Amino acid sequence: MIATEVERRSPDPRVELQGPIQSITGTSPNQIVTILGVAVDTTGVVFEDVDRATFFARAVVGTLVKARGGLSGSTVTWSEMELEEMELED
């Protein structure tokens, strides 16, 4: 996936990243999940609707996930992650 345009709508520090998992490295609780080329450090991340062990049991390369965090300067501190349902088109 290539972004052809990035638009900043407001000076809101919230960040959301959604895409398929490209890789998972590290060991619990310091796994790094790479999404669209972005390394998301899951240390301290809260997982929506599941615990850490369940999330990583279900999360494999190709699984669609969403990560949320806050931007401070040029650094994103990730705080939440969830498994997303993939919708199939007819």
Backbone as a chain_set.jsonl record, in Angstrom:
{"seq": "MIATEVERRSPDPRVELQGPIQSITGTSPNQIVTILGVAVDTTGVVFEDVDRATFFARAVVGTLVKARGGLSGSTVTWSEMELEEMELED", "coords": {"N": [[0.842, -1.165, 0.0], [0.544, 2.168, -0.831], [0.683, 5.442, 0.218], [-0.783, 8.123, -1.34], [-1.468, 10.589, -0.669], [-1.313, 12.561, 2.209], [-3.096, 14.021, 4.717], [-3.289, 16.549, 7.06], [-5.627, 17.237, 9.339], [-6.21, 18.653, 11.659], [-4.575, 20.031, 14.577], [-4.487, 17.725, 16.135], [-3.239, 15.344, 18.387], [-3.74, 12.642, 18.277], [-3.218, 9.383, 16.935], [-3.886, 6.955, 14.468], [-3.48, 3.779, 13.143], [-4.052, 1.456, 10.694], [-3.923, -1.753, 9.311], [-2.661, -4.727, 7.63], [-0.803, -7.142, 9.531], [2.645, -7.241, 9.147], [4.901, -8.329, 10.3], [5.893, -9.913, 13.403], [7.92, -9.435, 16.091], [10.253, -10.092, 18.805], [9.742, -10.818, 22.35], [7.165, -11.584, 24.745], [6.646, -9.219, 27.332], [7.259, -7.466, 25.239], [6.758, -7.278, 22.435], [7.121, -6.36, 18.999], [5.088, -5.141, 16.569], [4.812, -4.987, 13.169], [3.233, -2.846, 10.979], [2.174, -1.904, 7.892], [4.792, -1.11, 7.366], [5.473, 0.286, 9.629], [6.868, 0.146, 12.795], [5.378, -0.976, 15.639], [5.606, -0.674, 18.949], [4.562, -2.79, 21.39], [4.78, -2.757, 24.11], [3.262, -2.035, 27.078], [0.873, -1.538, 25.81], [-2.688, -1.578, 25.622], [-4.956, -4.106, 24.912], [-7.818, -4.368, 22.954], [-10.764, -5.908, 23.995], [-9.532, -8.408, 24.417], [-6.964, -10.306, 26.161], [-3.347, -9.894, 26.357], [-2.047, -12.386, 25.729], [-4.055, -13.795, 24.32], [-4.492, -12.044, 22.182], [-1.973, -12.209, 20.799], [-2.016, -14.903, 20.207], [-3.913, -15.039, 18.259], [-3.101, -13.171, 16.391], [-1.444, -13.104, 13.444], [0.867, -12.992, 10.674], [-0.54, -11.025, 8.182], [-2.988, -10.673, 9.438], [-5.526, -8.326, 10.022], [-5.18, -5.368, 11.8], [-5.659, -2.674, 14.183], [-4.014, 0.123, 15.449], [-3.637, 2.5, 18.058], [-2.528, 5.664, 19.226], [-0.549, 8.352, 20.652], [0.829, 11.359, 19.405], [3.869, 12.95, 19.945], [5.913, 15.442, 19.295], [7.969, 14.015, 16.999], [7.477, 11.452, 17.664], [5.551, 8.557, 18.204], [3.613, 7.314, 20.784], [2.373, 4.313, 21.432], [-0.797, 3.12, 22.504], [-3.118, 1.536, 22.411], [-4.447, -1.451, 20.895], [-6.132, -3.431, 18.472], [-7.779, -6.321, 17.126], [-9.041, -6.506, 13.862], [-12.005, -7.025, 11.965], [-12.084, -8.533, 8.852], [-13.717, -7.519, 5.961], [-15.338, -9.211, 3.438], [-15.66, -8.756, -0.007], [-18.255, -9.118, -2.438]], "CA": [[0.0, 0.0, 0.0], [1.298, 3.41, -0.921], [-0.136, 6.631, 0.445], [-0.533, 9.136, -2.358], [-1.735, 11.879, -0.051], [-1.495, 12.57, 3.651], [-3.675, 15.305, 5.053], [-3.432, 16.832, 8.487], [-6.892, 17.958, 9.452], [-6.167, 19.539, 12.813], [-3.389, 19.741, 15.389], [-4.853, 16.648, 17.053], [-2.099, 14.441, 18.546], [-4.135, 11.235, 18.19], [-2.739, 8.67, 15.749], [-4.511, 5.659, 14.23], [-2.836, 3.061, 12.053], [-4.752, 0.202, 10.441], [-3.425, -2.505, 8.18], [-2.305, -6.11, 7.939], [0.473, -7.364, 10.207], [3.721, -7.692, 8.264], [5.77, -9.185, 11.108], [5.863, -9.796, 14.862], [9.222, -9.796, 16.629], [10.388, -9.895, 20.24], [9.048, -11.728, 23.25], [6.227, -10.941, 25.656], [5.626, -8.29, 26.85], [7.91, -6.44, 24.417], [6.646, -7.576, 21.009], [7.009, -5.282, 18.024], [4.211, -5.526, 15.463], [5.014, -4.083, 12.037], [2.011, -2.616, 10.212], [2.443, -0.969, 6.794], [6.16, -0.624, 7.487], [5.645, 1.021, 10.885], [7.091, -0.732, 13.948], [4.545, -0.583, 16.781], [6.074, -1.292, 20.194], [3.351, -3.114, 22.159], [5.034, -2.67, 25.548], [2.322, -1.112, 27.719], [-0.346, -1.378, 25.015], [-3.9, -2.25, 26.077], [-5.588, -4.775, 23.782], [-9.267, -4.257, 23.054], [-11.608, -7.101, 24.095], [-8.77, -9.633, 24.688], [-5.713, -10.064, 26.88], [-2.149, -9.95, 25.517], [-1.805, -13.749, 25.248], [-5.071, -14.111, 23.321], [-4.209, -11.226, 21.001], [-0.849, -12.749, 20.052], [-2.377, -16.236, 19.713], [-4.736, -14.828, 17.064], [-2.433, -12.258, 15.458], [-0.408, -13.698, 12.599], [1.128, -12.182, 9.491], [-1.731, -10.894, 7.343], [-4.149, -10.31, 10.242], [-5.821, -6.898, 10.026], [-5.204, -4.795, 13.146], [-5.671, -1.221, 14.309], [-3.254, 0.615, 16.594], [-3.906, 3.905, 18.386], [-1.527, 6.237, 20.114], [-0.455, 9.796, 20.704], [2.014, 11.931, 18.792], [4.573, 13.989, 20.689], [7.039, 15.738, 18.413], [7.939, 13.07, 15.881], [7.388, 10.119, 18.261], [4.215, 8.06, 18.559], [3.538, 6.374, 21.894], [1.206, 3.472, 21.15], [-1.519, 2.832, 23.746], [-4.189, 0.557, 22.211], [-4.409, -2.235, 19.659], [-7.254, -4.357, 18.38], [-7.959, -7.149, 15.933], [-10.127, -5.983, 13.04], [-12.693, -8.003, 11.125], [-11.94, -8.246, 7.433], [-14.965, -7.673, 5.23], [-15.156, -9.781, 2.114], [-16.544, -8.17, -1.012], [-18.808, -10.081, -3.401]], "C": [[0.888, 1.228, 0.0], [0.33, 4.561, -0.705], [0.208, 7.649, -0.63], [-0.789, 10.532, -1.81], [-1.923, 11.682, 1.441], [-1.978, 13.965, 4.013], [-3.779, 15.445, 6.557], [-4.645, 17.73, 8.635], [-6.904, 18.959, 10.592], [-4.921, 19.206, 13.618], [-3.65, 18.677, 16.454], [-3.69, 15.659, 17.168], [-2.46, 12.951, 18.455], [-3.685, 10.629, 16.862], [-3.461, 7.334, 15.674], [-3.847, 5.041, 13.014], [-3.554, 1.729, 11.889], [-4.176, -0.461, 9.204], [-3.106, -3.923, 8.584], [-0.944, -6.184, 8.636], [1.474, -7.875, 9.179], [4.687, -8.602, 9.008], [5.517, -8.918, 12.58], [7.216, -10.279, 15.349], [9.252, -9.534, 18.128], [9.621, -10.927, 21.03], [8.18, -10.93, 24.203], [6.957, -10.418, 26.885], [6.168, -7.209, 25.919], [7.855, -6.731, 22.922], [6.552, -6.281, 20.19], [6.172, -5.827, 16.871], [4.431, -4.509, 14.346], [3.761, -4.067, 11.18], [2.337, -1.562, 9.153], [3.823, -0.332, 6.914], [6.464, 0.141, 8.756], [5.784, 0.023, 12.026], [6.32, -0.187, 15.142], [5.018, -1.374, 18.002], [4.858, -1.532, 21.076], [3.585, -3.14, 23.664], [4.071, -1.642, 26.139], [1.032, -0.891, 26.954], [-1.488, -2.157, 25.655], [-4.574, -2.831, 24.841], [-7.092, -4.787, 23.992], [-9.938, -5.622, 23.015], [-10.871, -8.413, 24.365], [-7.542, -9.286, 25.536], [-4.545, -10.23, 25.909], [-1.939, -11.339, 24.912], [-2.788, -14.131, 24.142], [-4.832, -13.327, 22.04], [-3.108, -11.871, 20.16], [-1.065, -14.197, 19.599], [-3.16, -16.115, 18.399], [-4.024, -14.018, 15.981], [-1.293, -12.969, 14.73], [-0.191, -12.756, 11.416], [-0.106, -12.205, 8.594], [-2.978, -10.507, 8.101], [-4.311, -8.793, 10.246], [-5.937, -6.412, 11.468], [-5.276, -3.277, 13.066], [-4.911, -0.858, 15.573], [-3.577, 2.091, 16.791], [-2.831, 4.396, 19.343], [-1.565, 7.741, 20.063], [0.88, 10.271, 20.156], [2.572, 13.032, 19.676], [5.854, 14.28, 19.922], [6.954, 14.835, 17.206], [7.826, 11.627, 16.373], [5.946, 9.769, 18.592], [4.373, 7.096, 19.724], [2.241, 5.608, 21.718], [0.543, 3.057, 22.45], [-2.582, 1.742, 23.606], [-3.971, -0.208, 20.909], [-5.588, -3.191, 19.668], [-7.198, -5.145, 17.081], [-9.155, -6.595, 15.178], [-10.725, -7.123, 12.237], [-12.495, -7.602, 9.68], [-13.274, -8.506, 6.762], [-14.647, -8.183, 3.84], [-16.153, -9.152, 1.159], [-17.019, -9.256, -1.961], [-18.345, -9.763, -4.786]], "O": [[1.863, 1.307, 0.746], [-0.709, 4.646, -1.359], [1.377, 7.997, -0.804], [-0.383, 11.53, -2.405], [-2.603, 10.754, 1.88], [-1.35, 14.963, 3.662], [-4.297, 14.563, 7.241], [-4.677, 18.845, 8.115], [-7.545, 20.006, 10.493], [-4.275, 18.19, 13.359], [-3.089, 18.735, 17.548], [-3.199, 15.178, 16.147], [-1.581, 12.095, 18.548], [-3.758, 11.267, 15.812], [-3.632, 6.657, 16.688], [-3.673, 5.695, 11.986], [-3.654, 0.957, 12.843], [-3.968, 0.186, 8.177], [-3.26, -4.291, 9.749], [-0.05, -5.384, 8.36], [1.195, -8.816, 8.437], [5.234, -9.539, 8.427], [5.008, -7.866, 12.966], [7.618, -11.405, 15.057], [8.387, -8.84, 18.662], [8.944, -11.792, 20.473], [8.425, -9.747, 24.442], [7.812, -11.117, 27.428], [5.578, -6.132, 25.827], [8.82, -6.455, 22.21], [5.992, -5.275, 20.624], [6.51, -6.849, 16.274], [4.256, -3.308, 14.553], [3.285, -5.103, 10.716], [2.734, -0.447, 9.491], [4.0, 0.845, 6.6], [7.59, 0.601, 8.948], [4.928, -0.842, 12.209], [6.576, 0.925, 15.602], [4.846, -2.591, 18.071], [4.187, -0.579, 21.471], [2.685, -3.506, 24.42], [4.079, -0.484, 25.722], [0.175, -0.129, 27.403], [-1.288, -3.258, 26.167], [-4.746, -2.137, 23.839], [-7.584, -5.162, 25.057], [-9.701, -6.405, 22.094], [-11.521, -9.445, 24.529], [-7.136, -8.127, 25.617], [-4.736, -10.657, 24.77], [-1.68, -11.459, 23.714], [-2.393, -14.725, 23.139], [-4.952, -13.87, 20.941], [-3.277, -12.064, 18.955], [-0.368, -14.668, 18.7], [-3.074, -16.988, 17.535], [-4.317, -14.166, 14.794], [-0.306, -13.378, 15.342], [-0.976, -11.835, 11.192], [-0.647, -13.268, 8.289], [-3.947, -10.054, 7.491], [-3.342, -8.062, 10.451], [-6.696, -6.97, 12.261], [-4.995, -2.676, 12.029], [-5.128, -1.445, 16.633], [-3.766, 2.834, 15.829], [-2.302, 3.639, 20.158], [-2.486, 8.338, 19.506], [1.923, 9.667, 20.408], [1.848, 13.932, 20.103], [6.773, 13.461, 19.903], [5.974, 14.88, 16.463], [8.047, 10.688, 15.608], [5.214, 10.567, 19.177], [5.177, 6.165, 19.659], [1.151, 6.168, 21.835], [1.228, 2.683, 23.402], [-2.914, 1.086, 24.593], [-3.392, 0.31, 19.954], [-5.995, -3.695, 20.714], [-6.645, -4.694, 16.079], [-10.17, -6.253, 15.784], [-10.031, -8.073, 11.874], [-12.717, -6.446, 9.321], [-13.889, -9.555, 6.951], [-13.783, -7.641, 3.152], [-17.338, -9.029, 1.469], [-16.286, -10.199, -2.256], [-18.706, -10.462, -5.733]]}, "num_chains": 1, "name": "protein.A"}
